[in-house]
């Protein structure tokens, strides 16, 4: 009986030690969050603000998502209407359109 308790204790300590050894990089935020934080440090408006502005500015379109181009400092917003996809490139600092493609 004492041996079973001892084995359980050892296994518990090994599990705890394994958790402590997880590299710090594995505990970090996802890369998208890092890019968004860096964009805001560089002067970009929060994506939430850009999304709200453009959802209101695109009546009849369904908003599908976005990407951030750190090199250009632009958000690319994706919309759907009548089965056709449109992309709107938006300046991350001003929220103004800098390009459009699709429908």
FENTA-V723194 format. One record per backbone hydrogen bond with DSSP energy under -1.0 kcal/mol. NH is the residue of the N-H (numbers start at 1). CO is the residue of the C=O. E is the energy in kcal/mol with one decimal. If there is no record, write none. Layout:
BEGIN
nh:NH co:CO e:E
nh:NH co:CO e:E
END
This chain:
BEGIN
nh:5 co:1 e:-1.9
nh:6 co:2 e:-2.4
nh:7 co:3 e:-2.5
nh:8 co:4 e:-2.3
nh:9 co:5 e:-2.4
nh:10 co:6 e:-2.5
nh:11 co:7 e:-2.7
nh:12 co:8 e:-2.3
nh:13 co:9 e:-2.5
nh:14 co:10 e:-2.4
nh:15 co:11 e:-2.1
nh:16 co:12 e:-2.2
nh:17 co:13 e:-2.6
nh:18 co:14 e:-2.3
nh:19 co:15 e:-1.8
nh:20 co:16 e:-2.0
nh:21 co:17 e:-1.2
nh:22 co:19 e:-1.2
nh:27 co:24 e:-1.0
nh:34 co:30 e:-1.6
nh:35 co:31 e:-2.6
nh:36 co:32 e:-2.2
nh:37 co:33 e:-2.5
nh:38 co:34 e:-2.4
nh:39 co:35 e:-2.5
nh:40 co:36 e:-2.1
nh:41 co:37 e:-2.0
nh:42 co:38 e:-1.7
nh:43 co:40 e:-1.3
nh:44 co:39 e:-2.7
nh:45 co:92 e:-4.2
nh:50 co:46 e:-1.8
nh:51 co:47 e:-3.2
nh:52 co:48 e:-2.1
nh:53 co:49 e:-2.3
nh:54 co:50 e:-2.5
nh:55 co:51 e:-2.6
nh:56 co:52 e:-1.7
nh:57 co:53 e:-1.2
nh:61 co:58 e:-1.8
nh:62 co:80 e:-3.1
nh:64 co:78 e:-3.4
nh:65 co:78 e:-1.0
nh:67 co:76 e:-1.6
nh:69 co:74 e:-3.3
nh:73 co:69 e:-2.4
nh:74 co:69 e:-1.3
nh:75 co:90 e:-2.8
nh:76 co:67 e:-2.6
nh:77 co:88 e:-3.0
nh:78 co:65 e:-2.8
nh:79 co:86 e:-3.1
nh:80 co:62 e:-2.4
nh:81 co:84 e:-2.4
nh:84 co:81 e:-2.2
nh:86 co:79 e:-2.7
nh:87 co:101 e:-2.7
nh:88 co:77 e:-2.6
nh:89 co:99 e:-2.9
nh:90 co:75 e:-3.2
nh:91 co:96 e:-3.1
nh:92 co:73 e:-2.4
nh:95 co:91 e:-2.5
nh:98 co:89 e:-3.4
nh:99 co:89 e:-1.3
nh:101 co:87 e:-2.3
nh:103 co:85 e:-1.4
END
